[in-house]
Amino acid sequence: MRNPVMPFIIIMVFGIGLMFLLSFKGLGDAKDLAKEKEGGEKTEQKESTSSSPEDIYKQNCISCHGNAFEGGVGPALKGVGDHLSVDEVKDVITNGRGAMPAGLVEEQNIDAMAEYIHGLK
């Protein structure tokens, strides 16, 4: 006859070992995070902050405004320039409107993005 307690003991030993392994990994990650917070070496590089308006659209806007600017969750962007000025488009990009959140486009790219959206036909 097999001992019915043995599988539980094996699982317990494996769980305790896994707990120690993950604890040591967490300690190593905590040291890296502390270095990064102090302004030391960065463990991950941030993407380039300047991108073309087309790239910004693909990264941040396409899910709501559609692949061909036709709209979806958000309104269609074709022809926005017919009823909004560049400054109004810039205001919407900066502050959001309705369900659109603010801050999707970085500050240095807002002017180029507003011109791009305003010029869509």
GROMACS elastic network, one bead per residue, 0.5 to 0.9 nm:
[ bonds ]
;  ai    aj funct       b0    kb
    1     4     6  0.89484   500
    2     5     6  0.88738   500
    2     6     6  0.83667   500
    3     6     6  0.57806   500
    3     7     6  0.84691   500
    4     7     6  0.68300   500
    4     8     6  0.79836   500
    5     8     6  0.54483   500
    5     9     6  0.64360   500
    5    10     6  0.89242   500
    6     9     6  0.51062   500
    6    10     6  0.62492   500
    6    11     6  0.86808   500
    7    10     6  0.50962   500
    7    11     6  0.61768   500
    7    12     6  0.85456   500
    8    11     6  0.51320   500
    8    12     6  0.60762   500
    8    13     6  0.86565   500
    9    13     6  0.61644   500
    9    14     6  0.85441   500
   10    13     6  0.52129   500
   10    14     6  0.61409   500
   10    15     6  0.85523   500
   11    14     6  0.50696   500
   11    15     6  0.60304   500
   11    16     6  0.86240   500
   12    15     6  0.50610   500
   12    16     6  0.61854   500
   12    17     6  0.85838   500
   13    16     6  0.52268   500
   13    17     6  0.61748   500
   13    18     6  0.85692   500
   14    17     6  0.51547   500
   14    18     6  0.61146   500
   14    19     6  0.85870   500
   15    18     6  0.50395   500
   15    19     6  0.60815   500
   15    20     6  0.87522   500
   16    20     6  0.64061   500
   16    21     6  0.87037   500
   17    20     6  0.52728   500
   17    21     6  0.62393   500
   17    22     6  0.87179   500
   18    21     6  0.50239   500
   18    22     6  0.61220   500
   18    23     6  0.84657   500
   19    22     6  0.53206   500
   19    23     6  0.61166   500
   19    24     6  0.87840   500
   20    23     6  0.50109   500
   20    24     6  0.63173   500
   20    25     6  0.86653   500
   21    24     6  0.53875   500
   21    25     6  0.63533   500
   21    26     6  0.87333   500
   22    26     6  0.60662   500
   22    27     6  0.86304   500
   23    26     6  0.50661   500
   23    27     6  0.63016   500
   23    28     6  0.88213   500
   24    27     6  0.50792   500
   24    28     6  0.64472   500
   24    29     6  0.87730   500
   25    28     6  0.52064   500
   25    29     6  0.63210   500
   25    30     6  0.86600   500
   26    29     6  0.50149   500
   26    30     6  0.60398   500
   26    31     6  0.87181   500
   27    30     6  0.50326   500
   27    31     6  0.64723   500
   27    32     6  0.89054   500
   28    31     6  0.52978   500
   28    32     6  0.65761   500
   28    33     6  0.88307   500
   29    32     6  0.50870   500
   29    33     6  0.61705   500
   29    34     6  0.85838   500
   30    33     6  0.50471   500
   30    34     6  0.61022   500
   30    35     6  0.86661   500
   31    34     6  0.50726   500
   31    35     6  0.62878   500
   31    36     6  0.86880   500
   32    35     6  0.51659   500
   32    36     6  0.62535   500
   32    37     6  0.86455   500
   32    41     6  0.85833   500
   32    42     6  0.83907   500
   32    43     6  0.73266   500
   33    36     6  0.50466   500
   33    37     6  0.60697   500
   33    38     6  0.86082   500
   33    42     6  0.87989   500
   33    43     6  0.84173   500
   34    37     6  0.50733   500
   34    38     6  0.62268   500
   34    39     6  0.87584   500
   34    40     6  0.86060   500
   35    38     6  0.52209   500
   35    39     6  0.65156   500
   35    40     6  0.51124   500
   35    41     6  0.65807   500
   35    42     6  0.78161   500
   36    39     6  0.51808   500
   36    40     6  0.51861   500
   36    41     6  0.59031   500
   36    42     6  0.54167   500
   36    43     6  0.72709   500
   37    40     6  0.72432   500
   37    42     6  0.89055   500
   38    41     6  0.88445   500
   39    42     6  0.77132   500
   42    45     6  0.67300   500
   45    48     6  0.88677   500
   46    49     6  0.80580   500
   47    50     6  0.88280   500
   48    51     6  0.71071   500
   49   106     6  0.74753   500
   49   108     6  0.81559   500
   49   109     6  0.83109   500
   50   106     6  0.84684   500
   50   108     6  0.73504   500
   50   109     6  0.66408   500
   51    54     6  0.80974   500
   51    55     6  0.61778   500
   51    56     6  0.64253   500
   51   109     6  0.74338   500
   52    55     6  0.52769   500
   52    56     6  0.63564   500
   52    57     6  0.86614   500
   52   109     6  0.81721   500
   52   112     6  0.79920   500
   52   113     6  0.81673   500
   53    57     6  0.60308   500
   53    58     6  0.85852   500
   53   109     6  0.76384   500
   53   110     6  0.88962   500
   53   112     6  0.64521   500
   53   113     6  0.51218   500
   53   114     6  0.87203   500
   53   115     6  0.89395   500
   53   116     6  0.64922   500
   53   117     6  0.85644   500
   54    57     6  0.50789   500
   54    58     6  0.62569   500
   54    59     6  0.87281   500
   54   113     6  0.83807   500
   54   116     6  0.81806   500
   55    58     6  0.50684   500
   55    59     6  0.62099   500
   55    60     6  0.86051   500
   56    59     6  0.51262   500
   56    60     6  0.59297   500
   56    61     6  0.74062   500
   56   104     6  0.89615   500
   56   105     6  0.72958   500
   56   109     6  0.86676   500
   56   113     6  0.79294   500
   57    60     6  0.54212   500
   57    62     6  0.59291   500
   57   113     6  0.82930   500
   58    61     6  0.61213   500
   58    62     6  0.52981   500
   58    63     6  0.82066   500
   58    67     6  0.80963   500
   59    62     6  0.69792   500
   59    63     6  0.85276   500
   60    63     6  0.72751   500
   60    64     6  0.86587   500
   60   104     6  0.64935   500
   60   105     6  0.77411   500
   61    64     6  0.58762   500
   61    65     6  0.59479   500
   61    66     6  0.77013   500
   61    67     6  0.89992   500
   61   104     6  0.83143   500
   62    65     6  0.51853   500
   62    67     6  0.55577   500
   62    68     6  0.83745   500
   62    69     6  0.76286   500
   62    71     6  0.88524   500
   63    66     6  0.59133   500
   63    67     6  0.77621   500
   63    72     6  0.80627   500
   63    73     6  0.79833   500
   63    74     6  0.87104   500
   64    67     6  0.89894   500
   64    71     6  0.66544   500
   64    72     6  0.56070   500
   64    75     6  0.79357   500
   64   100     6  0.89213   500
   65    68     6  0.80146   500
   65    69     6  0.54541   500
   65    70     6  0.63311   500
   65    72     6  0.55153   500
   65    73     6  0.66530   500
   65    74     6  0.50829   500
   65    75     6  0.61593   500
   65    76     6  0.60041   500
   65    77     6  0.69083   500
   66    69     6  0.50030   500
   66    70     6  0.55018   500
   66    71     6  0.51013   500
   66    72     6  0.59179   500
   66    73     6  0.83854   500
   66    74     6  0.82274   500
   66    76     6  0.77723   500
   66    77     6  0.89018   500
   67    70     6  0.72178   500
   67    71     6  0.84029   500
   68    71     6  0.80478   500
   68    76     6  0.88919   500
   68    77     6  0.88477   500
   68    78     6  0.85012   500
   69    72     6  0.87929   500
   69    75     6  0.84994   500
   69    76     6  0.55493   500
   69    77     6  0.51290   500
   69    78     6  0.58590   500
   69   120     6  0.83880   500
   70    75     6  0.74969   500
   70    77     6  0.65053   500
   70    78     6  0.67420   500
   71    74     6  0.54192   500
   71    77     6  0.67269   500
   71    78     6  0.86795   500
   72    75     6  0.64567   500
   72    76     6  0.72700   500
   74    77     6  0.87430   500
   74    99     6  0.79866   500
   74   100     6  0.76478   500
   76    79     6  0.80830   500
   76    80     6  0.78929   500
   77    80     6  0.53933   500
   77    81     6  0.85909   500
   77   117     6  0.68736   500
   77   118     6  0.83889   500
   77   120     6  0.70301   500
   77   121     6  0.84644   500
   78    81     6  0.79501   500
   78   117     6  0.79846   500
   78   118     6  0.85247   500
   78   119     6  0.84407   500
   78   120     6  0.52118   500
   78   121     6  0.50829   500
   79    82     6  0.53858   500
   79    83     6  0.76229   500
   79   117     6  0.87734   500
   79   118     6  0.75968   500
   79   119     6  0.78214   500
   79   120     6  0.60161   500
   79   121     6  0.51230   500
   80    83     6  0.58279   500
   80    84     6  0.59383   500
   80    85     6  0.84903   500
   80    89     6  0.81820   500
   80   117     6  0.72048   500
   80   118     6  0.59324   500
   80   119     6  0.79965   500
   80   120     6  0.71840   500
   80   121     6  0.80928   500
   81    84     6  0.51655   500
   81    85     6  0.62029   500
   81    86     6  0.73362   500
   81    89     6  0.82018   500
   81   117     6  0.74324   500
   81   119     6  0.61286   500
   81   120     6  0.71201   500
   81   121     6  0.80666   500
   82    85     6  0.79154   500
   82   118     6  0.81031   500
   82   121     6  0.89657   500
   84    87     6  0.79941   500
   84    88     6  0.57764   500
   84    89     6  0.63530   500
   84   118     6  0.76123   500
   85    88     6  0.51285   500
   85    89     6  0.62824   500
   85    90     6  0.85600   500
   85   118     6  0.72920   500
   86    89     6  0.50794   500
   86    90     6  0.60703   500
   86    91     6  0.85793   500
   86   111     6  0.86003   500
   86   114     6  0.59885   500
   86   115     6  0.62712   500
   86   117     6  0.84900   500
   86   118     6  0.59836   500
   87    91     6  0.61160   500
   87    92     6  0.87077   500
   87   111     6  0.88860   500
   87   114     6  0.76922   500
   88    92     6  0.63100   500
   88    93     6  0.86600   500
   88   114     6  0.86410   500
   89    92     6  0.51468   500
   89    93     6  0.62329   500
   89    94     6  0.85677   500
   89   113     6  0.89103   500
   89   114     6  0.55751   500
   89   115     6  0.82435   500
   89   117     6  0.74762   500
   89   118     6  0.68622   500
   90    93     6  0.50888   500
   90    94     6  0.60239   500
   90    95     6  0.84915   500
   90   110     6  0.65389   500
   90   111     6  0.67058   500
   90   113     6  0.78417   500
   90   114     6  0.50444   500
   90   115     6  0.82764   500
   91    94     6  0.50593   500
   91    95     6  0.58256   500
   91    96     6  0.74485   500
   91    97     6  0.89616   500
   91   114     6  0.87499   500
   92    95     6  0.53631   500
   92    97     6  0.58606   500
   92   100     6  0.84652   500
   92   102     6  0.79255   500
   92   114     6  0.89830   500
   93    96     6  0.55618   500
   93    97     6  0.82207   500
   93   100     6  0.85956   500
   93   101     6  0.85962   500
   93   102     6  0.66735   500
   93   103     6  0.74266   500
   93   104     6  0.74262   500
   93   105     6  0.70692   500
   93   110     6  0.70581   500
   93   113     6  0.82223   500
   93   114     6  0.73018   500
   94   101     6  0.88937   500
   94   102     6  0.56397   500
   94   103     6  0.60026   500
   94   104     6  0.78655   500
   94   105     6  0.74128   500
   94   106     6  0.87504   500
   94   107     6  0.80103   500
   94   110     6  0.72009   500
   95   100     6  0.86688   500
   95   101     6  0.72775   500
   95   103     6  0.69888   500
   96    99     6  0.76516   500
   96   100     6  0.50148   500
   96   103     6  0.76022   500
   96   104     6  0.86243   500
   97   100     6  0.51839   500
   97   101     6  0.69427   500
   97   102     6  0.78047   500
   98   101     6  0.78971   500
  100   104     6  0.89357   500
  101   104     6  0.69800   500
  102   105     6  0.81685   500
  103   106     6  0.66819   500
  103   107     6  0.81857   500
  105   108     6  0.83650   500
  105   109     6  0.64737   500
  105   110     6  0.61376   500
  105   113     6  0.80421   500
  106   109     6  0.55113   500
  106   110     6  0.64318   500
  107   110     6  0.54866   500
  107   111     6  0.82562   500
  108   111     6  0.72882   500
  108   112     6  0.83960   500
  109   112     6  0.55537   500
  109   113     6  0.61244   500
  109   114     6  0.86628   500
  110   113     6  0.50606   500
  110   114     6  0.60174   500
  110   115     6  0.86261   500
  111   114     6  0.51791   500
  111   115     6  0.63181   500
  111   116     6  0.86453   500
  112   115     6  0.52191   500
  112   116     6  0.61748   500
  112   117     6  0.87408   500
  113   117     6  0.61417   500
  113   118     6  0.84338   500
  114   117     6  0.52352   500
  114   118     6  0.59430   500
  114   119     6  0.84983   500
  115   118     6  0.50883   500
  115   119     6  0.61204   500
  115   120     6  0.89025   500
  116   119     6  0.52828   500
  116   120     6  0.66319   500
  117   120     6  0.54644   500
  118   121     6  0.85113   500
